[in-house]
Amino acid sequence: MNNIRLLDCTLRDGGYINNWNFGQKNIKKIIEKLAKSNIDIIECGFIRDVDLDHNKSIFNDVENIKEFISPKKKDITYVGMIDQPYISINKINDYDGMSIDGFRITFHENEKEIEEALSYGKLLMDKGYKVFIQPVGTTSYSDEKLLELIYKVNQLKPYAFYLVDTLGIMYKNNLLRMYHLIDHNLDESISIGFHSHNNLQLSFSNAQELLTLNTKRNIIIDSSVFGMGRGAGNLCTELVTQYINENIEEKYSVVSLLEIVDEHLSKFSTSSQWGYSVPYYIAAINNCHPNYASFLINKQTISVKAINTILKQLPTKKRDIYDELYVEDLYINHQIQFIDDSSNLEKLHQIIFNKKVLIIAPGRSIETEREKIDEFINEHNPYVFSVNFIPEQFEIDAIFMSNIKRFKSMKDSIKEIKNAISIITTSNIPNSIEPESLVVNYSDLLVDKISISDNAGLMLLNLLNRLSVSKIYLAGFDGFTLDKLTNYFSPELINNMEMEELVKKNKDIRKQLLLLEKTMKVNFVTTSIYSDSNLIIKI
């Protein structure tokens, strides 16, 4: 098996899960254990023009990597990845054998990026490094465009050229057809690499196909320990090494890889999820970037069927490269059903006129600080709204619903109480679901920030602001913690939102509340991470 090499990309591709914050000691230990397991090529992380953080697997020159890989194991190749915008070549010292041995250069399918990548690769080769040319989404290239790229790569003669299944869509026949096309036209001195994503759960079987090829070509197969990587993740290093050990050659120490999972990676799986999911499968069958699916999943407002509908609307040129603004527009357009809500707004205005208004959100504090809420209700007799849920422990006057997914799951419960309370729905919820509700325009209540654009609590605050309510009291508006089990009072409400998205939402919600403070006094009845000197609890 001298022509097959494994490249582990845990510290680079896995970093999309934890923002590359593995911790300084963990980075060194992971590299040590990968070397102990005899992985052929170890990718240490990104090299970018950033301020150095020793706890992250992102470096700003090759010198800073030395401490993490010393002492180097002589039969292992150590590499890093450079993505656009490329770090200045002047910040890369000449190869001296003490730091990494090579660079993986990634780029998208356009003439400018291709030329820039190949020119940059030449400069790195001149400095003595091995260069791996890694085009994003090779599967989206036409045969003609791929052959044009191969011709240019042959002139450069890098160490390796990659077949990259960015969208995780390749079946066996697709893989072998494209492999043989590359193999037939690529200079024989250049290795062929394969980097796959696991949207269709085919990474392992596709790797086996390459491992059993009768070829003289040097092949590199990428994987990550625990399959760690955004979305559906990657080929698992521990699986492919065990397969090679049992079927081809006893070469790798799988136990060392399992120690990496146990001691360094398992904690990240509790706060952030990766691996197979129906939305990522839908992204794959729609031939689009998995981040589109992630974005729509994190909305936590629409069904899988709706996600599929939205992804089908992506034009071909938008599918390979993620465009958050574009998918946000598709999402909003999917949700919008414009109506004339002037009469309903007037009804609501009359209902709450001259009353204190309390909004109960489903944060855990409505259980842990129930006495505070009971005391406030008994003393002030406010008009009570709940947001996208029905609290059994409190009597409410109205329920505000903007989440179609949540509404459908609560349909029977809402029918039971609709004669006792007011039901207010946004216009994205079809009137046929609840014809007796007071419907208000969805689009008029949206927040001008993508991460929280249709946050239900903020949408209700915007509605009350439109109704000239000058003071609002909030309970259960706790904010998001990284321990997802503590975010809601009921486990039924817990979602699988990504860690990075939770942090972003907290920051953006705080900014939006401060913005609302200019026209509406926001007061917290229960503990909230959003409460500060500008948002003081006043009862």
Summary of the structure (lengths in Angstrom):
residues: 539
radius of gyration: 27.1
end to end distance: 73.5
largest distance: 82.5
contacts: 1831
relative contact order: 0.08
helix: 45%
strand: 15%
